Amino acid sequence: METGKSATDILKLAILLERKGKAFYTQVARQTESKAVKQVFETMAEEENAHINFLSKQFKHYEENQTFLQNELHLEEDHSETDEILSAQVKKEISAASFEAAAISAAIDFENKAIEVYSDRAEKATDKNEKAMYQMLADWEKTHHRLLFRMNEDLKEEIWNDNSFWPF
């Protein structure tokens, strides 16, 4: 990431990333015929919307006061069991070469970019509220990434099994 970006620049970038993610996730949820994929992407769109609202509030406060508000968003508890069930459902409902599989792959890229931006800023921030905010956002995006990665790996394994593509 570029060095020397201001707090305002990073907030603008963060809001833009979240808006793009929300738009993408909403569109995938509308277009898919898979109930599991629809559920995953609708949930992710809702979470991105919460991030947009939170970051917009932070932006407004920062513009007026040059300080960050204390973090009001909290990462939800571990959903690994639910994620495992969703991943299994996705695997049953779609193929590895489908629109949904491509969307999952593209969503991984969105999440990687958000994790990079948020982690970098959390590391560089000197304001404790800014640091906490970006670390929480990075951690939240990592949960999205883990779910998407798991689904992608399950789909990849399925296509390898279907095509007897195992090097061993």
N, C-alpha and C positions, 0 to 999 in steps of 0.2 A: 504494500500500500504506500501511497505517497506520504512523505513526511511533511510536517509543517502545516497540515490542514488544521483549520480552526475548529473549535468545538461546534460552532454554528454549521460549518461545512459538513462535519461528520453527522450531525443531527439531520441535516437535509438529505445526505446520502442514505442514512438509516431509514428515514421516512420513505424515500423513493424505493429502496430495496423492499420494504414491507408492502408498499402499494403494488409493486410489480408482482410480488409473491401472491398477494391476495387476489389480484386480477387473474393470474395464471391458475391458482388453485380453484377459484370460483368457476372459471371456464371449464376446467377438467371435470369438476363435479357436475356441471350441467350436461356435458357431452358424453360422459361414460354411461354404459348400460350396467356396469357392475355395481351392485349395492355396497360392497365392501370398499371399493375405490371411491365411490361417492362419499361414503361416511368419512374416510380418511381425509379427503381433500376438502370437504365442507368444514371439518374440525380445524384443519390447518388454516383455512381462509378466515375462520372466526378468530383464531389465535393471532393471525397476522393483523386483523382489524384491531384487536386489543392492543397490539404493539404500536400500531399507527396512532391510536388515540393517546396512548401513554407517551410516545415520543413527541407528538404534537403539543401535548401539555408541557413537556419538558422544554421544547423549543420555545414556546411562548414565554415561559418563566425565565429561561436563560436570556432571551432577547431583552426582557424587561429588567432583570436583576443581575445578570452575569454569574448566576449560581445555579446549581442543579437541585431539584427537589429530591427528597428522600424517596427511595424506591417504594412504590406502592404495588407493583406487580410481583407475584411470587410464582416461581416454577412449581407446577403441580407435582404431586408425588409420582413415584415410579409406576409406569404403566406397562412394564415389560410383558406381563401375562396377557393383557389386552392386546398389545402389539403383536404377540405371537399368534393369537387367535385371528386377528385381522390379516396378518400376513398369510396364514393358511387359507383364509377365505378368499383373499385376492388371488392366490395361486390356483384355486379351484375355478374362479370366475373368469380369468383372463389368460391369454397366451403371452409368451415371452416376446412375441413379435407384434404385439398389438399397439394401438394408440395409447392405451393406459400404461403399458410397459414403457413406452417412449416418454410419456408424461412423468412417470416415476423417475426415470433417468434424468430428465430435464430438471425436475424438482430437487434432485440431489445436488445438481450444480447451483441452483438458487441457494440452497441451504449452506453449501460450502462457501459461497461468496459472503453470505451474512455472517457465518462463523468467523471468517477471516477478518472482516471489517470490525466486528464487535470485540473479538479477542485482542486484536491489535490495539484498539482504542482503550480497552480495559487495562492493558499493559502499560500504555503511555499516559493515561489520565493521572492527574495529580489530585483532583477533587475526589474525595472519598465517595460522594453520592454518584458522581459520573462513573467512577471505576466500578462501583457496585451495580449500577444500571447496565453497563455494557457487559459485565461478566454474567449477570443473570440472563441477558438476552442471548449471549453466546451459548450459555448452557441450555437455554430453551431450544435454540435452533439445533443444537446437538441432539436433542431428543427427537426432533423431526428427522434429522439426518439418519439416526439409528433405525427408526422405523422404515424409512424409505430404502435405506441400504439393505435391510433385512428382506424386504419385499423383493427388491431387485435381485438379491442373491438367490432367493427361493425360485424366482422365475428363471434365472440363468441355469440353475441346477435342473429345473424341469426340462428346459430345452435341450440341455446336454443329455439328459436321460432319454428323452424322446428320440434323439438322433444318435444314440450310442456313442457319444463323443466323450470318452474318458481315456486319458492317456495311460492309465495303468491297467 
